[in-house]
Amino acid sequence: MNELTAAAIDLLKDLIATPSFSKEENKTADRIGEWFDDHQIPYQRRGNNLWAKNKAFDPQKPTLLLNSHHDTVKPNTAYTNDPFEPKIENGKLYGLGSNDAGGALVSLIALFTNFYDVEDPKYNLVMAASAEEEIAGQDSLRGLLSELPKIDVAIVGEPTEMHLAVAEKGLLVFDAVIKGTPGHAAHPNDDNPIMKLPKVLEWFQNFSLEKQSDFLGEVKITVTQVNAGKEHNVIPASVNLVVDVRVNDQYSNEELAKILTEAAPCEMTPRSLHLNSSSIGMDHELVQAGIALGRKTYGSPTLSDQAALECPSLKMGPGLSTRSHSANEFIFVHEIEEAIEIYIQLLKKIL
């Protein structure tokens, strides 16, 4: 176990030292492939996505997906450390992607390696190290699913302090338009779209949906962008808005898009419908196993590759969500050590 954990931490150091911005993850994919080769685990690769199946994989059994991503955002300008220098100071492993989601990724890879050759497990295991999560790209887990065996349940590795995110909000982004009549500012105009803006904003502020979630609360609707006009003396034809909607597990994106496009006092067009909310039943044995290990359950407001999955899924991993995308990102070494142990104890209860 100590050797496996040490190797996982070394893998994370190498991943930190290798730039892997979304769509540019080929070098980290190479390094993850080296891990599988070193442990004599056959794997497949499509683009910058890699996946492997346990040795005793049986198509007649249910399959548990272990997934996390190896792409990162670009470092923000507030960094004082070298984002690609994996240094350890005071128990903290610094580096871009260390917390989001390198710690979870290497812990899940270690978990999969530990159980790779177990004979006659109750669940098949598939480990997928995916790309383009940060941009929800076509070549993220969403694009990879067609290559994988049928997935019955999943653990998605993201920083949750190793607690159980049993639900995750989905995302809908709308382009909205308030229409009016364009004209010269010097002439009367009772149909100036800018003057309609306050009532529209008030509608979004006050609008609420009936169904609430035990873990995710209500659907959250936020106007995040407003744009109108180009010349000081011209009344524009329209005001353009961007509306961010965080969807709970009581609505599908399609259902919510229909409700909002029919009810809103302006034109609403969803950019996409594929980033759905996710959840897993509290009675699922994976959740019950986590609770038995003393892990807490909660609902997560942040989006992950869970949005690509239609099966029950659980978000769980080492690290703290608020460190993600921060300057001088880090993860505690002991968080990785504890994560691998907790993951292993979790799977022992269900395999």
C-alpha positions, 0 to 999 in steps of 0.5 A: 500500500505504501508503495502504491501511494508513493507511486500515485504521488509521484505520478501527480508530481509528473502530471503537475510538471506537464502542461495539460490545458484542455485540448492539449493533454497529450503529454499527460495522457502519455504519462498515465499510459506509462503507469498502466504499462508499468503495472502491466494493465492493458488500456485503450486510448482515444485522443487524450482519453485513456481507459482500462478494464479490470482483469476479470471483466464480465459483461454479465456483471454491473460495471462501476466507472472510476473517472477523473480528468487530467486537463487543467485551466490556465494558471491565473495571473495571481500565481507567485509559484511556478504553476508547473513546479510540483514542490512540497512545503509544509505537507502541501503539494503545490502545482496547477491541477494538484487539487482539481483534479489531479489528487482525485485522478491519481487516487482513483488510478491507485484504487483501480490498480489495487483491485485490477486483478481481483478474482470474481468481483461483484462489479466490473471496474472501468478506469477512465482518465478523461480530457477536456472536462474543464471546457465540457468538450466533445472529447471529454467523458461525454464523447468517450462514453460510446467507447466504454462498456455500459456503465451502471454506476460511477464515482467521479473524482473531484475535490469533495474532502472525500465526502459524498456528493450524492447530487450535483446541479446541472447547467443551462445557459440562455442567450436572451433578447429584449426587443424594441424599436430602434431610432434616433435618440433625439426623437420620441420612442416608447419602445426603447428596449433598454427601458424594458430592462428593469422589469425583465431583471425584476422578473428574473429576480422574483421568478421561482420554480415549485420543485425543490431538492433535498440536497440541491435546494431550488433552481438558481437563475442568475443574469450574468451579462447585459449588452446593448447599444453602440452609439450614444445617439442611437436607440438599439433594437435589442438588449442582449442578456446571458442567463445562467441557470443551475438546475436541481435534480427535480427537473431535466434540462429539456423540461426547464428550458421549456418552462423558461422559454414560455414564461420569461418576458423576453426571448430565451434560447438555450445554448445546449441541453446536455449538462444535466443534473446528477444524483444517486439514491441514498439507499444505493450500496455505494452511498451506504458504504460511504456513510458506514465509513463516516463520510457525510452526504451533500449536494454539490453546486459545481459542475463536473463530468457527472453531467455526461452520465445517465446512470447513478453517480457519486462525486468524491475525491480528496481536496477542497473545492474552493482551492480549484482554479485558485492561485498557488493551487495545492493539495495536502499530501496526507489528503491523497494518502487518506483518499486512497485508503478510504476509496479502498475501504469503500470498494471492499464493502461492495466488491 
